[in-house]
Amino acid sequence: MIDRYSYPDTIKFRKDFSYDKVVPTFVSNTQGGCDEIARWVLDLNDTLYKDEPHAPHIYKKIVDKLTADKNNSGSPVLIKTDGLIYTTNSVLQYFEQHTVPAKKLLPDDPAKRKEVLELYNLFTNEFQDNVNKYVFSQLLAHPAIARRLFTKGVPITEKLNYSINFSSISEALSKELHLEESKPGDSPAFIRKVFEQVNDLLADGRKYLAGPALSMADIAFASVAAPLILPEEFGGVVAKIQQLPDEYRNFVIELRKTQAGQFVLDLYQEDRPQKRSQFDIPKDPNILGLIAEKLKLSLGTRKSNLFYFLQKRYPVLKLGPLKLMTVNKNDLIVELLNRDMDFTVEEINSKKMADQKGAFFLGWDRNNPQFDRERNFVRSATKKDDLELIRSFVRTAADEIIANIQDYGKVDVADTLSYPVLVRLLDFYFGVPSPSEDKMKRWCRALFYDLFLNFTNNKEKHQKAVDASLERKEWILEIIEDNKQALKDGKTLKDNLLNRMILLQQQPGNEWVDDDVLQRNIGGLLTGILETTNKSIVLVLDELLNRPEVLKGAVEVAHDRDMKKNVWLRSEALRFNPAQPGVIRYCETKQVLKGKGDKSYTIPAKTKVFALTAPAMFDPEAFPDPKKFNPEREAVYMNYGYGLHECYGKYINAVTISEIVAAVLRLKNVRREPGRAGAGTGLKQGPFPTNFVVAFDHDDYE
């Protein structure tokens, strides 16, 4: 039995804990119906988690120790970098607060919500109690079956414990479930009564119990009833029907024949998502990896010295064996990037974009007529007040999340704040709702890495990006088709970038714009938004937290909501802690760079040129007194490149980064969380910060 769920429900959590793993851990009972509800919600949200199943009775002791709460009734536990959350209700409420709209399980309509909650509370309390009493009384009477079933998939120590101490464990389970107080026929009678109630609901042909969409009520009934129906897709452990004692087996056969029983089987087959593979979980660093992390942290604070040294001593550096040259001085980079017909991008990005079925104008040069045509088409879909619209949305979304986590005393800036806000923005402004937050992150990460960071042309990484691009393409084309059909039906489309492009597509002169043009260009914009913005947010906060005096002023600016000064702070922080060191160009024929000086530098034909914008921003001719942190300096920053192919989302990034950073800085006494998740830029998967935790004092958030 779990507590009755009300809306909004109180989330139960533990504050005094530390966790520094990239993916959360889910601690559960292999047999529990309510554990299965929480597990289902995790899988519904495409969450990658370490599954830690335990055997009945032993599981309760483990959970009591984790939660330091002996009154939690042996509920499941979800452990994240910024929250140790326990009870099924708490996991549900947490995801209701953080998930994308399509994954919410409570209807907005108050009457429907009341109906869903009444059913949910019935299924997770009296019904769950009676299912447990029946199932455990049947299985404990057959020790060999119980031992085999209860210890499947659990740690070896628990298997041994069951082998040696089954008699005492059986007695403890009987006591926990009050089996001796139950009359033999009471539980089957109550179970039949609930099944009849569900039969009545389904009699009108509805697909779900309380409306047109999957809800908490459906998941609760199917999960709790699973040990009586034995669906193959159950996320914990259920027996095979042939393994059961006769009475239990006959009861399963009886219930399976009912409409409610078929409903459970159908729901598991059609709506129960698969758990993501445990092989996808990144390995924890070994001792050498931890030492390397410490070394990187130490060297990371000295980047500015390296940048200054490079631009001063090596304005141009030739790396012969790699057929690569780096250009490091500001005036030379300005010249190089302005000469976009001599130093081109198509040889760098175009082939990969084409392989990803996402050819995009930022991968073309101006000698390609598609460049101007498609860039101008996308530009025509934007409006003058878009940035203020984005600012308002991001500020509201960030403040809402911050308000929800005030009691926790810590927040994972990347996982809990940045990614959720940005994924919502992809829906609100760009017009592309996510199938799930985690899936959109995986798509964008794979595509971004292959385009901009796959310097060795790793085939596996490239194929991963191609697969992601095809999935995303199909998803976006479905959205386009649905929106165009809505338009034909006389409906008014939401005002977002994709819908504006759909409307422009139908204007005279735009006959060349097919749906592939729409999906390629909107997809290209999405690829650059998510990872670039999240990484920049983490880097800005890391830099500010390393500078106590600067941090103090930044906090004041955040409270004043002075976004102009906030943008200045962001730009200067990224100068010292850049999201990328530079951009790559290609020269087909021999070129000469001179810049503002007297010396000339020859770039051989067929050479890749790495324009290192990070050292260029430490050139004293362009950034006087470059080693001083000065957010009020007047200079042309290159944090997003420079020239024709400067990041198209530069202005959107300026707004989103500044607003999310400001939301964090408004937390009372914000500081780093001790441990790996709060050190440097936190935990990473490859070059991407995935978890960055800050601590704070509880306060009434502004």
N, C-alpha and C positions, 0 to 999 in steps of 0.2 A: 504494500500500500504506500502511496505517496500523498503529500499534502494536497488539499484541494486547490485547484488553480483558479485564481481570480485575475482580472485584467486591469492595469498591468500588475504582474506578480512581482514579489520581492525576490531578487536574485541572491542566492546564498553563495558566499565565497569566503575564501581564507586570504588574509592579507600578508601574513608573515611567512612567505615562502619565496623560493628562488628557483627559476627554471630558465635554462639557456639553450634550448633546442629549437631548431628552425621550424619543426612541425609540432603541433600539440600532441599530447598523450591522452588516450581515452581509456579509463579504468572501468571495467564492467564485470557484471556477473554473466557467465555464459548462458544461464537459464532464464534470466529476468526479462519479463515482458516490458517493464518500464525502462530497463536498460536498452532494450531494442528500440523503443521510441526515440531515445536520445541518439542512438546509433543511426537510425533511419534519417533523422534530421541532419546529422553530420554528412551522411552520404548524399542526401538530397541537395546539399549545398556544395557538393563536389569537394569536400574538405579532405585533404591528405592528413592523416593522423596515424600515430603509432597505436596499434590496437593492443591493449594489455588486458586480456581476459583472465578471470580467476574463478575458482570453484566455489559453489555455494558454501556458506558459513565462513570459510577462510576469507572470502572476499570482504565480508563485513568488517573483519578485524583490520584488513588493509585500508579500507575506506575510512574507518574510524581514526586510524593513525594519520592518514593524509589530511583529513578535514579538521581534526581535533574537535570533532563534534559527534558525540556518541548518540545523539538523538536524530541522526539523519536517516535511520531505517535502512542502512546499507545501500544508499543510492549511488548512481554512476557519478564519476568525476571526470571533468575535462580540465586538463592542465595546460595553460598557455603561458607565454612569457609575462603577461600582465594580469593574469587571473587564474586562480584555482577555483573553478565553479563546480558546485555539486548539487545534486537532485535533478531529476528529469525535468521538473518544472523550470528550474533555473537555466538549464541548457536551452529549453524551448524559448524562454523569454529572452535570453541573450541573443539568439539568432533572429527572433522577431525584431529586435532592436537594430541588428546589424545587417541583415540579409537584403538582397535586391528584392524589389516588390513582387516579382513573379514567384518567389520562393516563400512568401509569407503564408502562414497556415491558419491565421485568424482573420475572418472577414472584417471589412471596415464597417459594414452595416451592423448597428447595435443589436438588432433583433436576431440576426443570423449568428453574431458572435455569442450571444447568450445561449442559443441553441447548441452551438459547437461546444461551448464550455460545459454545459450540463451533461452532454454525452461523454465528453472527455473525462469529467470527474467521476461519472458512473463507471466507466471502463477502467480507470486507473485506481479506483478505491475498492468498492464492494466486489466488482467483477474480478479484479486482479486478485483480491484476497481469496476468493472462492476457487479461481483457477489454480493458484499456488497450492491451496490445501488439497485439492483433488489430485493434481499431478504429483506432488511430493508424497502424498500418502500412498499412491499407487506404486511409485518407484522405490521408495524406501523399504517397502515390503519385499522387494526383490533386489538384494544388495549387489549382486553381480551386474545387473542392468544399471543400477544407480551409479555404481563406481565408474563403470565404463563411460556413461553419458556425462556425468558431472565433471570428469577430469579430462575430457577431450579438449585439446588445445591449451591447457593450462601449464604453468611451470612444472618441471619434473619434481620439485620439492613438494608441491601440492598433491601430485599423483602418489608419491610415497606416503605422504601424510594420510591420504584416504585409504591406502592399502593397509597401513598399520593401525589406524585409529578410526576405522569406519563406524564402529559401534558407538563411540562417544560423539562423533560428528553427527550421526543419525539422530541421536538423542537431542543434541543441541539444535538441529534443524527442526525437529518436532516441537521443541519448546519455542523457538523463534516464530514458528508459523501457527502455534496454538493448535496443533493437530489433535491432541488428546481431548480438547474441549469440543471438537466438532462431531456432530452426528454423521454417520456414514452417508446418508442420502441428501443431506442439506446442500452441499456444494453442487452436485449434479443438477439438483432442482433449480438452484439459483442460476446456474450456467444456462440451462434450457430456457429459463425465463428471459434472460438477456438476449439470447439468440432469437427468441420469438419477437422481442421488441425490435431487433434489427431487421428481422424478416418483414415486419409490418412497414418499416421505413422504406425498404427496398421494393415493396409490392407495386409501387407506381412506376417502376422501371427506371428509377434514377440510377446514375452511375456512382454517385457519392452520397454519403449519409445526410449531409446538411447543406446542399447547394451544388452549383455546377463545377466546383473546383475541389481538389484534394485539400483536406483540412486536418487539424489536430485530432478531430474525432475519428476520422478514417484510420489514421496511423495508429491511434491508441487501441481501437478495437482489433485491428489486424495483428498488432504486436502482442497484445495480451492474450488473444485467442490462439496465437500461433502454436503453442504446445498441444493444443487440442485439435489442430488441423494439419500440422506438420508440413508447412510449405518448404520447398527445397531452398528458397531464396532467403530464409531466415538468417539474420546476421550473427546470431549466437549459435547455440547448439540445440537441435531437436533430434529426437530419435527417428529411426526408420520405423514405419508402421509394423513391419514384421518382427521387430525387436521387442515390442510392447507386451506386457501381460494381457491375457485375454479380455478382461473387463475393460481395461484402458483402451485396447485396440477396437473393441466393439463400440465404445463411446465415440472414438474418433470417426469411425465409419458412419455412425448415426449423424454426427454433427456435420460432417463433410457433405451429406446429402441435402442439407438445408440450404436455403438461398443465402443465409448469412455465411455459412461455411464456404460456399462457392465465391461469395464476395471476397473473403479473405484470400483464397487462392488466386482469384483474378487480380486483386490489388497487389499482391506480391509479384505476380508475373508481369504486370503492366506498369506499376508505379513504384516498385521498390528498386531504387538505384543500386548499382553495384558499388561495393567498397573499392576505393582506389588501391592499387597494388602496394603492398608493403615494400616491394623492391624499389619503388619511387622515392622512398624516404632517404634523404641525404645521410651519408655516414657522418658520425661525430668525428671531430678531428682527433688524431692520436697525439702522443706527447710531442712529436716533432711539429705537428700542425699547430698545436697550442703555442709552442716556442715561436714559430713563424708569425703567428698572430701578434704576439708581444713585440716582435721585432718590427712588424709593419706599423704597429701603434707608435712605437718610438720614432721610426723614420717619418711617419705621416706628419708629425708636427714640424718637420724640417723641409717640407716640400718647397716653401718659398725660397729657401737658400739655393736649392737645386734649380729652380726656375730662373732665378737671377743669374746664377752661374752660366747656365746654358745660353741665354740670350747675349750675355756679355762676351763669353769666350768663344762660342761657336754660333755665330749668326746663321751659318749654313753648315750642316754636318752630313758628310757622305758615309753611308753604310754600304760599302761596295758589294760584299757577297749577297746582300739582300736586294740589290738594285733599288735601293730606297735612299732618299735624302730627307733630312729634316730641316725645315726653315724655322728659326726660333726668334728672330728679331722683328719687332713690331712693324717697322716701315716696309720690310721685305714681305711680310705676310699680307699687309694691306695691298701691296702691288700684286702679289701672286693671286690673291682671291678676287681682285678687281679684273684681272686678265683671264676672265672665265672662258675665253675661246682658246687660250693657250694651255691653261691648266683646267682640265675637264673632269666631270664626275661619272659620265656614262660608263667608262671602263671600270669604275670602282663598284657602282651600285646597280646599274641597269640590268645586267644579266641575272643577278640574284632576285631582283624585283620581278623580272619576267618569269623566272622559275617559280616564284611564289604566287604567280597569277595576280600580281598586285602592282603592275607597272604604274609609276607615280611620277608626277612632274618633277619632284625634287631629285629623281634619279636620272633626269635628262639634262642636256645642255641646250643653250638658246639656239643652236643651229638645228635643233629638232623642232619643226613647227608645232608639234603637239605640246611643247613646253608652254608657250604663251597661250595657246588655245585652252588647255585644261587648267592652267593656273588662273587665267582670267575668269574662267567659268566658276571655279571654286570661290574666287574673290567676290564675284557678283552675288554669291549667296550669303555673304556676311552683311551685317548691319552696323551702323555707327555706334549704337548703344549696346552691342553684344558684350563688351568687356564689363560693363557695369552689371549686366544681367548675370554674367558668369560670377562676378565678385559677390553679388548678393546670394547666389545659390551656394557657392562654396562656403561663404561665411556662415550661413544658416545651417548647412549640413555639418560643418565642423563643430560649431557650437552645440548642436544637438548631441553629437557623439560625446563631446567633452562633458556635457551635463550628465549623460548617462553613466560615465565612469568616475564621477567625482568620489564616490565612496571607496573605490579600489586603492587609491593612493599611488597608482602608477598607470602608465598607458604606453602601449607599444605604438609608437608614432607611425611606423610603416604599416603594420598589419591591422591595427584597430582603427586608425584614423585616416592616414593618407590614401591607402588603396581603396577603402570603402567610399570615401568622398569622390575620388577620381572616377571610380567605376560608375557611380551615380551620375557624375557629370557627363560621361559618355552617352548616357541615356538622355539626360535633360537637355544638353546643348547640341551634341552631335547627332542625336536621334537613334542611337544604337543601344537598346537595352541588352544587358548581359544574360546569357543563359544561366550563369552563376558567376559570382565574383572570382572564384578560383579559376574557372575555365577562361575567362577573359584575361586574367593575369598570365596564364600559361600561353595563350595565343600570342599576346603582345610581347612577352619575354622571349619566346622562341624566334619570332620574326625580327625583333630588334637586335638580338644577339647575332643572328645570321647576317643581317644587313650591315651592321656597324662594328661588330666585335669579332667576327669570325675571320681573323686575319690569315689563319692557316688553311682556310677553306675545308674545315673538318666536315667530312661527308655525312656523318651521323647528325651533327648539329644542323647541317643544311637540310637534310631530309626531314628532321623534326620541324623545321620552319615551313617546309613545303606542305607537310601534313596539316600543320596549324592553319596555314593560309587557305587551304582548301575547305577546312571546317568553317573557318570564319567567313569565307566567300559565300558558302551555302547559306549560312545564318543571315548574312546581310541581304542577300538576294531574296530570301523569304520575307524579311522585313519590308523590303522595297515592294515586293508583290502585294503584300497585305495592305500597305499604305496606299498603293495605287488603286487597289480594289475599293478601299474605303472612300477614296476620292470619287470613283465612278458611282458609288452608292449615294453620293451627295453629302458625305460627312466632311466636316472641317478638320483638317490635319493639325496636329500640334505644331507650334512654331519652333522648329529646330533646324539645324543645318541640312540634314538629309532631306527633310520634307521640303525645304526651300529649293534644294537642287531638283527634287522631283517636279515641283511646279515650274521651275525654269526649263526643265527638259521639254516641257510641252509647249514652250513658246516658239514662235516662228524664228527660224535661223539656228535652232538648236537640234535639228533633226539628226545630227551626227552623234548626239548624246544618247547612247543606249544604257541599259541597266548595268552593264559591265563597267562603263565609265563612272557611273555613280558609285558602285561598290569599290572600285579600285581607289578612287580619290578619297572617299570617306574612310576606307580602310587604311590608306596611307597616313591620314591624319591621326587615326587611333594609335597606330604603331609607335609614333613618336611621343605621344602624350604620357602614357602611363609610367613607364620605367624612368624616363628622363625626369619627370616631375617628382616622383617619389624619391629618387636618388638625390636630387637637388635639395629637397626638403631636409633629408637626413644630414646631408653635408653642411647645409647652412646652420642647422642646430648644433652639430658637432663643433663647428668653428666658433660659434657664439659661446658655447659652454666651455670652450678652452680659453676664453677671454673674459674673465669675471667683470672687468670694468665696462667692456663693450656690452656684455650681457645685461648689465644693470640699465644702461641706456636703451637697449633694445626692448626690454620689458616695459619701460615707460612709453616708448613709441607704440608698442602693441596695445597697451591700455588706452592710450590716446586715440587709437585706431587711425593713426596718421599713415596711410598706405603709401604716400609718396616717399616718406623717410624709410618705411619698411622695405620698399623696392631698392632704395639705395643700400641699405644694410645687406639685403640679399645679394646684390651684385658684388659688393665688396667681399662678402664672406665666400662666395663662389670663386672669386679671384684667388683667394688663398687656398681654397679647398674645391677644386674644379670637378665638375661631373664628367668631363672628358678632357684629355690633354690637348686635343686638336682635331683637325679634319684632314682627310686624304684626297689628293688630286693626282691626275695623271697627265704627263706631257708626252705627246706623240713625237714631236720634233724638238731639237735642241733649242733651249730658251736661255735668256740671260736676265737675271734680276739685279737691279742696282739700288732700288730704294732711294733714300735721301742722301746717301753717302757717296763717296768717290769710288769705292771699290765695287767691282762687278762680280757676280757669282753665276757660273755656268751650270745649267741643269741639263745633263745629257738626254738624248732622245730615249723614248720608251722607259721613262723612269717614274716610279711612284714617289710622290712628294708628300711628306707628312708636315702639314702646316701646324706647328705646335703653338696654338693660341695661348696656352697657359704660360709659358715663358714670355711670350710677347706682351702679356699684361704686367710683366715685371721689368719692362724696358723703361728706364727713367726718362727717356725723351717723350714717351707717351703717357707715363704714369709717374710723375715726379715723386721722389721719396717713396719708391715702390714697396719697401718693406714695412711701411707704416700702414696700419689699418685705418683708412680714412673714408667713411661712407659718403662724405660730402664732396669728394674729388670730382672734378669735371674731366671725364675721359670717355673714350669710346670702348666699352667693354666688349669682349669677344666670347662671353660665356656660352653663346649659342652659335658660334661661328661668325662669319662676316661675308658681306657681299651678296651675290645673286642667290646663293644656296644657303643663306643664313636660315636657321631653324624657322619653319613657317609658323610654328606654335609659340614663338618667342613672347608675344604679348599676352597670350593666354597663360603661358607659364609664369610670367611676371605676376599675374593676378593670383593664380592658384597657389604658387609657392609662398607668396607673401601672406596670403590669408591663412593658410594652414600653419605656417610658422608662427604667425601672430596668435593663433588660437592656442598653441602650445605654450607660448611665452606668457599668456594671461593666466596660466595655472599658478597657484600660490606657491612660492618658493620652489620653482621648477629646478630640477637638478638631475644629474645622471643617476640611474639605478645601478647599484653595485653589481659587479659580475660582468660576464662576457656580453650580455645583451645590452648593456649600457655603456660599454667601453668603446672608444673610437666611434665608428659608424655601426656598431652592433654586429648582429649575425648576418651572414651573406650566403647566397647561392651563386657561386661564380662571382661576377662583378656587381651583382644586384643586392643592395641592402634589403633584407626581408624582415628583419626585426630590430628595432631600435627603441629601447625602453627608457623613459624618464620617470622619475618619482616626483611627487608633489604633496603638499599639505591640503587636506580637505578645506573647501571654501565654497561659498555661494558664488558660483561662476557668473561672470558678467554677461 
